């Protein structure tokens, strides 16, 4: 079974739990699909459109309005960089820039090898640890640009 076939089967199973739903169920359905698959694929958006009898352009319009939705899979190491006020004041922009340079990847993208993805978030809710990044849900506190190289190298070593 291919990945796309698995994804479509999973999407169909989610949609079956929402019979007769309308436009007001769009966001919860998209959230459930993303939670299940990690992102919203073109095939999933088409399936949701058929199920809810909505044009895919409407679904894309809603999904792109909210920054919680992704349209590509995240990497094995999904790195979230907090840009909230405390993190900003304590240097998270420099942390982000060093991270992008070290991984050779711009925010909002996933590396071609699927190893890394970088997401900028408005606030992680760990202001006392600022600047903070989260890698697959594990917080790294008081991150400096210098520590980024060590963190990335450790992740690469763990992958080998």
Steps between C-alpha positions, in 0.01 A plus 500: 500500500649834396519800731238682295264200517544483879442872528182489292370204700569691823331809359196296395477351850502850651238625258277198575484624860344824372198394291280777373724770644513845347735792464501563880690171545779592258759615754454207742521254209817664366650496851422131539650413162816700574531344845470158341729556201723788608386733222224569248573347162338606176317164489365553853373847412325365190341221708379749763358721225301213353379391843388848609390602147735797507741614227864427575573872459281570806680231699841634402380850585403396851807279555745766383335763719593308817871446557431176688462310173791355303503389137810286508620231737719607790849363540611224732624785718230766499656813650273775627664834569312724741473863390286619791587822678738357762678284243519789254651733758755236599616426144278240333539668160874436513432142613267452202753646256776273631269199485406575137868540412609182683229283344501690167123526517259793520221514758179335391678231301609139533841382384511284186625203704203539737730537800422859606215745489490849649185671620478842659236521774357808665548367854588162646393608847836453666599865540722431800718279279544763226623478239355152460465251218304176496616193312224241469348645817822501705595849617851639476533797735709814477620406153780709360614516140813315609296211646310453175801339331537247785126422507489444121818288504356286782182446299700402193708254708182347647371446147807312375 
